[in-house]
Amino acid sequence: MIRWIQSNNWLSGIYFAVAGILVLGGADLMLQGFTAFAVSALLSCSLVIARQFPYSALGIVGLGSVLEVFFGLHPLTAGASVSLTLALIAAFSTERIRLIALGVISVAGLAVVMQQAFTLPFGDTVYGMGIFSEGGRVTVAVFGSLLVISVNVLAWLTGRLLMTRSVHVGTQFDRAVAAQEQSRLNLEIAEQNERFEIARDINELIVQRVSAVLSQADGGLYAAKTDPTAAERALGELAVSARAAHTELRRLYDMLNRTHKVMAAPPGIDELDQLVITYRELGFNVTLRHEGTPFFVNDGAQLAIHRIVFEAMQNVRDHAPVGTNVTIDFSWVTEGVQVLVKDNGIEFANRTTTIDSLTGELTDVGYTVVDDVKALVEPIKGASLNAMRERAALYGGRVEATRVPGVGFTVSAIFPDLREFAGR
């Protein structure tokens, strides 16, 4: 669900809100009338902006609770919408906002419970419990408060669990890629162990050959002193042993060199799935998408594209806060491909809060006109960007990096004739 919400940023909130208005609002309409439906619809609207503007969503919840108390409404079924709002805030907001949301929504729910418990006439019921005495009011207040706190804590923990599972545990696709990568590594380790066994056997044989060469050399020196004609025979045997040792050394070198080539295979486009999983585990909400039909690209071009995406992601890690949304989009056409790496690091950072060192009050990190001007006119420079451009130029491509005012950074790598340069 978390990935679906991330992929449908505003649309998912609208879906939730419409469902809340139709189902929960409809139930309140049938049970308590149009006033209850209006308040219920207002509370459901908080779902639309719970992820993007959590403080505004909390304001809507607070206003709805005030209206519920003011009109003396019985507890609304729209309380489920409020719990879902809390779950969304707990999943996508910063730690400070999550705790504030839990406190605000719990206080709002307790206010409704207290109003019901101490203002309803005797003989009326709330939460299925009848009020027939002052002691009954206290009982309703206690059990109602426990219910509100329990439901809110459960919603908060559910939101955190879903986000943690999505980011740190991963989806079924993440686990499948990880399992495939693990299988590949296990196979390479097994092959490496076999090669080590072969190398050990060859090494023992080489040691024996070299020992024989040394023995024959010593014997030849001694024989040459007593019988000069024996030197020729000794040199012949020495040459045969030296050739045998050289042959084994060549065999060992070839095998080790082949192993090095296998283990040092350059990363390509397919390995980006593993990179995405790594950044999800670091706390970034990364999505990789392909549009169009991919075509064959040689190892050099795949390495260049992989390195461009890797450097773009490294910049996100260096400059954007944890929790930033990042999308890696491949758009394949007949002759080329475009790669877009986009993040909302600036937007996400501007929605966080800090504590003023002098007053101790919460202060929003704002975004000013100066920041907009800087984003529009100040060029982006850096060694990594120059390296990206040089890699892309090798295959007829170009790389551009831009700031999107108030949102984040976009790195665009375009290879219009990649099939011609690297398709064979």
N, C-alpha and C positions, 0 to 999 in steps of 0.2 A: 504493500500500500504506500509506503514512504516513497518509493521510486515513482509510483504513479502520481502522487501529489507533486513531487518535484518536476516531473515531466509536464504536468498540466497546472502551471503555477496558479493562475487566477481561476481557471475553469474548474479545478477541483473544489475550491471554496464555494463557487457558485452552485455546483452540484449539491454539495452538502447543505447549503442554505435552502435551496429549493426543496430538497427532500425534507428538511426540518419544518419548513413552513407548511408543506402539504400534509405530512403525516402528523407531526407533533402539534402544529397549529390547528390542523383539522380536529384532532382529539380535544384540544382546549376549547375550540369553538362549540363542539357538541356538548361538552360538559359544563362550560361556564359562560358561553356567549361570545359576542363579538369583541368586547373589551379584552377578554383573555386571549382571543385570537390575535389581536393587534399587538399585545405585549409579547406573546409567543413569537410572532413574526419578527419583532424587533430583536429579540434575543437570538433568533436563528441567523439574522443578518451579521452577527459577530463572526460567523464562520467564514464569511467572504474575505475578511481582512485579518483573520487571526494570525496568519503566517507572516504577511508583509508588514502589518501595522498592529503589533500586539497591544500597545497602549490604547489605541483607538478601540480595539475589540473589548478590552477591559472596561473602557468608558461606556460602551453600549451595554455590557452586562450589568454594570452599576446602575445605569439609567433604567434598564428593564426591571431590576430588583426594586428600585425606588417606586416605580409605577405599580409594581405588584403589591407592595406594601400600602401605597396610597389608595388604591382601589379595593384593598382588602380581599384580594383574590386568593383562592386556595392554591396550594403548590401546583405549579404548572408542569405539564409533561415536557415543556420546552427546557426543563432543567437538564434533559439529556443533551440538548444543543449546547448548553453552557459547559457540560462535562467534556463534550467533544472539542469545544473551543479551548478548554484548558489542556487537553491532550495535544492539540496542534501547537499551542504555545510551548508546551514542555518539550515537544519534539524538535522544534526548529529555532527557538530563541536562545539567547544567551542565558547563563546561569542566573544572573541577577533578575532578568525579566521573568524567568521561570518561577523563581521564588516569590516575586511580587504578585504574579498571576495567581499562584496557589493561595496566597494570603487574601487578595482582593475577592476572589470568587468564593472562598470559604466564608469570609465576613458577610458577603452579600447573601449567601445561602442561609447563614445563621440569623441574619436580620429577618428574612422571610419566615423562618421557623418560629422565632420569638414573637413576631407579630401574630402569627396564627395561634400560637399556644396561649397567649395572654389577652387576646381580644375576642376570640370566638365565644359565643354564648354557651352556657352549659347545655349539654345534650347534643352538641354538634360533634363532628368527628374530623380528625385530621390524621393523615398517614394510617388510616384504618383504626385509629384509637379514639375512643369516645372521651369527652371531657365532661365530667359530672361533679367535680369538686376542685378546690384549689390545688390539692395534691395531684389531681389528674393533669392540671396545667403544667406542673413541674415535671411530671413524668413524660408528657408529650414534648416539652422543651428539651429534656435530657436525651430521650431517644431520637428525636428529630435532629438534634445537633450531632449526635454520634453518626447518624445516617448521612448527613450532609458532609461531614468531615471524611468519613470512610469512602464515600463515592468520589469526592474530589481527589483524595490521595490516590485512589485506585486509578482514576483518569490520568493523573500526573505521572504515575509510575508506568502506566501503559504507553504514554507518549514517549517517555525516556527509553522504555524497553524496545519499542519499535525502531526508534532512531539508532540505538546502540546495536541492535541486531542487524540493521541495514548497513551501518557504517563499519562496525568492527567484526561482525560475523559474516556478513555478505549475503547476497541473494543466492538462489540455486545456481544461477549462471556463474557467479563468482566462485562458488565452491567447485563447480564443474571444471572451470578453468584452472583453479588451484590444484585439483586432483590430477588433471591432465599434465600440468607442469611438474607435479611431484612424480608422476609415472615416468615422464621423460628424464627427469634427474636420476631416478632410481636406475633406469636403463643405462644411462651414461656412466653412473658409478659402477654398475656391474661390468660394463665393457672396460672401464678404466682398471678395475681390479684384475680382469683377465689379462689385460695388456701388461700390468705390473708383473704378473706371474710369468708371462712370456719373456719380459725384459730381464727378470731375475735369472731365468734359465740361460738366456743368451749371454748375460753378463758372466755367469759361472764358466760358460764355455770359452768366452774371450779371455778370462783370467788364466784358464788352462793353456790356451794358445800362446798368450804372452809369456807365461812361465816356460813353455817349451822353447820359444824363441830365445829367451834369456839363457836357458840351459845349453842350447845348441851354440849360442854365441860364446859362452864360456868354454865349452868343449872345443870349439874351433880354434880359439886363441891358444889353448893348451896344445892341441894337435899340431898347429902351425909351428910351434917352437921345436917340436921333435921331428916332425915329418912335413916339410913344406908342401908336398903334393897333396896332403890331406886338407889343405885350406880350401881348395876348389870344391871338394865334396861337401865340406861343412857349410860353405856359402850357399851351395845349391839347396841343401836341406833347410838352411835358415830362410831362404827366399820363399820356399814352399810354405813353411809355418807362418811367415809374415803375411803372405797372401791370404791364408786361411783366417788369420786373425783380422785382417782388413775386411774380408768378406763378412765376418760376423759383426764387426763394427758398423759396416754399411747397412746391414740388415737391421741392427738395433736403431741406428739413426733414422732410417726410413720409417720404422714403426712408431718411434717417438714423435717424429715430425708429423705423421699422419694423425696421431692422437691429438697433437696440438691444434691442427687444423680443425678437427671435429669439435673439440671443446671450445674453440675460439670463433665459432660461426657467428657472423654479425647479426645483431637483432634487426627485425623487420617490422612490418606493419602488424602482423599477427601478434607480436609480443606486446603490443600496446594494451591488450586486455589485461596482462599482468601488471603493467604500469598503472592502469586505472584502479585495479584492486588495491595496489600499494597505497595510492593516494586516498582511497576511501578509508583504509585502515588508519591513515593519518588524520582523518576527520574532515576531509573535503568531500563535497557531494559531486562526484565526477560521473559524467555520462558520455559514452562513446557511441556514435551513430554513423552508419554508412547509408548514403543515398545514391541510387544508380547502380550500375553493374561494374564491379572492380575488374580490371584486366591485369595480365601478367606484367610485373615490374621486376627488373633484375635486382640482385642483392645490393648493389651500390646505391641505387635510387631508394630502395626500401630503407637502407641504413640512414640516408640523408633525411628522409621524411621522419623516421623514428627519432633521430637526434633533434630535429626541429621541434617536434611535439614534446620531447623530453625537456629541452631548454625552456619552452613556454611553460610547462608545468613546474619546473624549478623556480621560475620567476613568480608564479602564483604562490608557491610555498614560501618564498622569501618575503613577499610584499603583501599578501592577502591574509586575513585572519582565518583561523580554523572555523569551518562551517560554511565557507564560501562555496557557491554553486559554480561548477565548471563544466562546460560542454566541449567535446571534441567532435567536430562534424566533418566527415569526408563526403564531398560531392563529386561523384565520378561521372564524367561525360565520355563521349566517344574517343577523344584524343588526349584528354588530360584529367586533372583532378585539382580540387581546391580543398585545403585543410584550414578549418577555422577553430581556434582555441579561444573561447570566450569565458570570462568570469565576471561575477558581480561583487568583487572584493570591496570596492568603494561604497556601494550601496549597503552591503552587509556591515561594514565598519561604522557607517553613519547611523545605523540603527542600534548600535551598542551604547552603553552609558558609562560615564566615569564619575568619580567622586571628587568634588572640588576640594583641594588641599587646605583651603582657608575656612570655608563654611561647612564642609562636610556634607553638602547637599548633592543630590544626583543632578548631573548636568548632561544634556544631550550633546553628542558630538555632531555639530551642524555641518552643512555643506553650503558654501558661500558662492557669490558670483565670481570671486577671485579664482576659486577652484575650477569653475566653468571656463573662464578665460584661459587658465593654464592648460586645461585639457584640450582646448581648441587650437592654441597657437604654439605651445611649447613642444618641440619635437622630442621624440623618445630616442635616447641614445644608449649605447652600452656594448661591451665586448661580445656578449652572448647574441645580441641582435645582429651584429656584423657577421658573426660566425654562421648564424642562420642564413643570412643573405648569400654568403659565399657558398654554402652547401647547396642552396636552391639554384644558384647561377650555374652550377656544374651540369644541371639537367634542364636548362632553359627556363627556370622558375624565378620567382621574386617573392620577397617576404615584406610585409608591412605590419607595423605595430601601431595601434591607435588607442587613445583613451576615449571611452564613451562617457560624456559628462554625467556625473552622478551615479554611474553604474559600475564600471570597471574597465578592464583592458581586453583588447581583442588582438590576436595575432593571426594574420591571414597569409597563408602560403599558397601561391597559385602556380601550377605547372601546366600551362596550356598545351604543350606538345610532348607530354611525358611518354606517350606511346612511341613516338618517333625516337626520343632520346634513350629510353630504357625499356622499351616493350619487346625487345628481341634478345 
